[in-house]
Amino acid sequence: LLMTPNHIAAELNLSAGAVFGKGCNLYRQLEQLPGVEEKEHYILQAFGKLTEYIRLHKPSKTMELYQLMLGYVAEHYQEDLSLNDISYQLQLSPSYLSSVFKEYHHSTFLEYVNQYRVAKAKPLLLNSQEPVSAIAQRVGCANVNTFIRIFKKEEGVTPGQFRSRS
């Protein structure tokens, strides 16, 4: 029974030392206890410590939503992407998701999407001879002029200038 808290901690990638105390050996301490009642109490305490640690270190619901949004961008940045798309998928209002995103990223969702697209475009510009318009399409910008404007805002130079100076 005592193996269960250790297995749970290991499955959650938690350090047993962080949960139960540095240098703590649950098995050795259990063996040293004299009676069944003391051992039962000790095992219950181990479960209690693990439960409390998980409760205190579990990401909040808003953090989980933020991470879902980041993942969604990573998967769909090449598509026409908006906060409405994610809100539809998660069945939450766009304004709520916008406030969650700003809480953790300190920028708007669209600013993040643009930054992400520029980051994805930079290696393409440096490592290929594809036209800027094709790269814009590959990173989800249907309009090359919009892509150039976004790129210049993020990098201070146009995509063509970025490519030629590197």
N, C-alpha and C positions, 0 to 999 in steps of 0.2 A: 504494500500500500504506500509506503514511503517513497518508492521509486516514481510514483505518479507526479508529484510536484517537480521532481528533477526532470522528468521527461517533458512535462509541459513547458518548463523554463527553457529547455534545450530546443524544443520545436518553435518557440517564439524568439529564438536567438537571444535569450536573456542570460546574463552572467549569473550563475548560481551565487557567486560572492556578492553581487549587487542585491540580489533578492534576499538571501538568507544570512548574509554577513560574511565578510572576508575571512577566508580560512575555515569556514564552517563545513564540517563533514556531518551531514544529517545522519548517516548510518552509524558512525562511531558514537555520536551523541545519543542516539536511540539505544544502542547496545548497553550504554553505561547506566541507563535508567533502571531502577530496581523492579518496578511492578508494571502490570498490564495497564492499569489506570494512568500511570505517569506516561507510559509509551503512547497510549491513545491520545492523551492531552497534547503530547509533543507533536504527533502527526497532525492533529487538528490545527495546532499553531502553525505548522509548516504550510498547510493549505491556506490558512488565513494570511500569512505573510505574502504568499504568492498572489493571492487574490487582491490584496491591498496594493502590491507593487504594480500589477497589471492595471488596476483602476487608476492609479496616480500617473502612470506613464502611457496610458492609451491615448492615441491622438484624438482630438476633439472631432465632432461631426463636421464642423466647418473646415478643419484641416483636411479631413477625408474628401470633402467636396472640392477643395482647392486642388488636391492631388489628382482627383478625377478629371478636373478641367485641364490640368497640365498634360495628363495622359491623352485626353481627347485631342488636344492641339497636336501632340506628337504624332498621333495616328492619322489626323485629318487635315494637317496644314496645307496639303497639296490641293485641297478642295476649297470651294467657296465656303467660308467658315464664319459663323457669327455666334454670338452669345445665345441667340434665339434657338439655334440648332441644339446646343447643349441643354438649354432649359427645357426644350421639348423632350430630349432623351431622359433627363432626370426628373421631369415633371415638377420643376420648381420655377419660380418666376425669374425672368432675366434680371430684374432689379435686385433681387436677393442674391443671385449668383454674382452679379457685378460687385455688390458690397463685400461678399466673401472674398472675391478675387483681390479687391483693393486692400482688404485687411492683411493679406499675406504677401502680396507682390508690390504694393504701393504704386501701382500703375493700373491703367485700364486693361481690360481683356484685349481690346483691339491693339493697344500698344504692344502688349506681350506677343500677340500673334505676328505683328509686323516685325518685331525683334527676332522672333523665332525664324521667320521666313528669310530674313536677311542673313542670319547665322547659317542657315542651310544653303543659301545662295553663294556665300563667299567661297567655299571650296570648289563649287561648280565653276565659278568665274576663274579661279586660279588654275584649275586642273583640266579645263576643256576649252575648246574653241567654239563652243555653241554660241549662237547669237544671244544677246541679252534678252531678247524677246522670248526665246525658247526657255531660258533659265527662269524668267519671270513666270512662265506657264508652269514649269516643273515645281515651283515652290508655292503655287496657288494664287498668283496674281494674273488675272486674265488680261489686264490692261498694262502694257509695258510702261506707259508714262506714269501710272500710279506706282509701279514697282520702282522706277527710277527715283521718283519723289521720296518714297519711303526709304530707299537705300541711302540716298543723300542725307536725309534727316538723321538716320542712325549712324552713318559712317563719316559724314562730312564730305564725301566725294560721290560722284556718280558711279554706277557699276563699271562703266567703261574705264574711268579714271582709276578705280580700284584695281582692275585687271592689269592695266598698263604699268602701274607703278610697282607692282609686285614681281 
